Amino acid sequence: MPAFDDSDLGVQPLPLLSPVKSKDINPLSRVTSHGSQNSHGGSSLTIPGDSHPHDAIEVPATRSSISDAQAYMHTLSLSPSMKERRGSRNSFGASLPIPRSKRQSRLSSVHHADGRPTRPGMPPIQPTRELLAAQAQDLAGDKAKAAKDMAFVFDIDGVLVHGDRPIAQGRRVLEILNGANELGIRIPHIFLTNGSGKPERARVDQLRRILQSPIAVDQFIQSHTPMRALAEYYGTVLVVGGEGYRCREVAELYGFRDVVVPNDIVAWDPSIAPYRVFGAEERASSRPRDFANTNIDAILVFSDSRDYATDMQIIVDLLRSEDGRLGTVAKDPVAQRIPIYFSQGDLLCPTEHPTPRMSQGAFRIGLEAMYKALTGVDLERVVYGKPELATYKYADEVIAGWMEQIHNDERLPRNIYMIGDNPASDIIGGNMYGWNTCLVRTGVYQGEGNDDQNPASFGVFENVLEAVQAACRKELGDNFKFEFDERINPVLHGNGVSAIE
């Protein structure tokens, strides 16, 4: 099965995550001082930092930091003088920081509103179903062990839901993985989406309502979740995208100390966006300041822009400014350019509309083309999200943490299945990371047979239920049943002897 190797990354061999406890994993490299060379070699880019150590892992970037605009552009008027491109000051390019430690919140995926009876000094009373499931697992020791050695990673939009509308088979899949199977066992699974724009808890609550299934924050990764690590590197940041002020809330939850959004800038100087109608309610909820005397350290595009014209204008102004100060134009915009990060690169996203809609990747490509038309040089930027290697390494941490919660065994299962609808992100990323990939036809992909450019390694399925059932039968046997029969008395099975190994 295809996998990342050092030649793909353009770096020297580095230690990768392996099926061990995540707390034993060492960071791949460290930032030691401002402007230090990236230890991954071969890059002129410098990365930010200071004398204190950072609690983040730097993962080699698999995607070039140079813009993709050229392939989408026709003849553009370029500036007459094209200086040799240099690495952006204070910018990541050959590495992407991701959080080193597991998520701070440790939630159970099953909540009991009325609580359970407790007995002082005694373990909690287990419901009859849990006792029967434990006995069934004891009697089928090998099969139970195999069930704990597999895991599923789900894309969300186009696989489980279309916007706020559930895909019918998605709810059934989560029932099976949460115990509606012959062993009554919980099969590990997490959610890995290029969706964004809300705090993780809010998105999980929304997903619970749509799918009517228990889902924990600790199972959930959005495109900007790994960007939490950037809070250690930058002070004042511009956060772009999303509805209202949700992305400011997300950034502040991540630990960013000073978060600016485009509305703050428009409230300070409405002329910066001449076509924007800025209402009294927006003005009242914004945080204007004197941005002519404020240095913005980095630009973070967390989610899809709701106002392309305003957001692009402000971003381009900052990219061409002196050290991120609005109202200035740098004499050498390449040398003084502040870094810009995008949470994901998908060109299209499935929604309730019959055909997929443009996503953050379309905004990025338009911005890259605009920047090159104005400056004559390619925009240097960093893109997180699928299929970026950093996202999959972070998923390893989340899977191992979830294994600890449901099976008290913090490790990576041997057989991981990625189920997605987008060959250009879900499938190519899973293939390169060595996961088993399943392509479904309920979202972006609608083709016949497998995708020509990025074929799924495990196959193409009509929907997510067919994919999960096929994977379970492969790992657990063709006769594996997707129902739990509470009428069965495990003591009467076989020789009536527990099969605990």
Steps between C-alpha positions, in 0.01 A plus 500: 500500500641846409646697789698815565874454477790738547538568128139617484563746779839620381648455845742279684349197680305601807333295773134440420220425741466131568246295694627609838367723770478854371667641810817314398518678166777758473465817295654474158692823534520808716501870438787642696529863399343764284597457138666160546527273198249222475660174607328304227758620250488640153287802582588866514192571705541610856260423779395713794606437852686625803718363773234294678401152377167445329253229584441411137611242247624625163392264224658508151265665251408277206349781296717771349477837667492669158159601367293287265366800310716461188309202365175696524627830358506649152721793399530751782681832499808454715710766663793597273760400756487143633745451783618155592249340735617469859357321798240690697622652822382314805307236305458123511530320170691175535328412826155539652463519879232281656409467870730264684267405783157342472185707513448665837138391538455130574137418442314171487296446186205372704329735743255389769278794591355328805833359618561144616457358847824477692607278789768629737818302442340290225510533120195653332214263420512399134180475297402151390591576137857595593540180700373293210728684257803442724419129517448480123841660449660256742354207309621638166843607617676500162219688329479757781876551479473559125218751555728698731776491238302686235376858483304724267570859403200677346480807289170668586352711218409271212551185710277533807310822431417754232515827691227470766339200333608147601599238246272210587771235542715720727283457808496121459880491468548680832255263669709203383829653614354601836401142580213387275698195386522136603768573763333809641848656466589860428721516191732804507411782262574870463383781273749686278349784301625791295193683627563792731373825643360398839642386834541123506238460773238693303567293188479176698170606658365575153617163369341319795165661424516421129612138539333435837811320617744547790812683380775644719718805445799267540394314183481811285760683287418805287737643243616774736525282814876432453556873444462540875879448513554833321379689809847448647668686214296812426363789704254706294332302220233571240247213492287478186185306408196348661169637614495813711768492768513121543859472376617762749345283771681194362836678491461628855409151620822378335702747704572778250562811706386779268248410227392747232222429248423696179199674658731661757700655216191615305361660817830689536508615135191426286679631189725192503205302360311743275232250395421375846173601667593510868197495728458641848478153656831394344662823610380453857645148521836584341820601679653791308837647595770709335624243248741755356699441819436125532728232360317184396737203525316243285183438300297185577220401262299272726191450284323594177475873445150649522613817320766435238543865400560634851713209621720492189552876509610499864723193456673645193549833681671316787712280275634809321546706818805571712504234771123455509408865563196621307534826311858424395646354181835325536784590268583129484168319562659156468762557769253667737201276426325353802409128488157374399346164594196322355320233701434281193528493123180340366379661179149354536277400791172299492196680643123472473535634143493231229857576390796578730566866582831688494695475824802665662733378228318715245546806723870420538560456127324831428710672765821350361413619149419850627825520695709387203325747269585785739856401596629273224604232749335186630335518838673283755244342731439200726200267468377266773216244473466183297706373318780671696719256696475709817125440515546122491770504764268699723226244428733230635509683833122526509447133411743384769332725755157367409626141527605580855153628585294213362739207544754628755776433246678806364638383168433512129293214354673310224224531238368853442233575239453849361154555348458809286331646193781717362782319316719815502505529880349203689636227275839633393584593860391165641686312226824687561472443874453124455137477607239287326289746299134471405341737248123556518269643236285714727705820474759656270577176313224381266707304247478143380759258633799631696652845463768502228740744669457402866343153521374378836712208621212303658238582240206717395162468672155643446485629858676496835304201634618276218860610563488432875333161456760395243788603728351322803448180303861514380639540852240307703375233261238471227240385753540799733153623598400864530248454778534423871256239629434565869298177525816291459638340816877481441540227764314256275731560202773255409623315812369770730855608578622858479746546216711764669858477374 
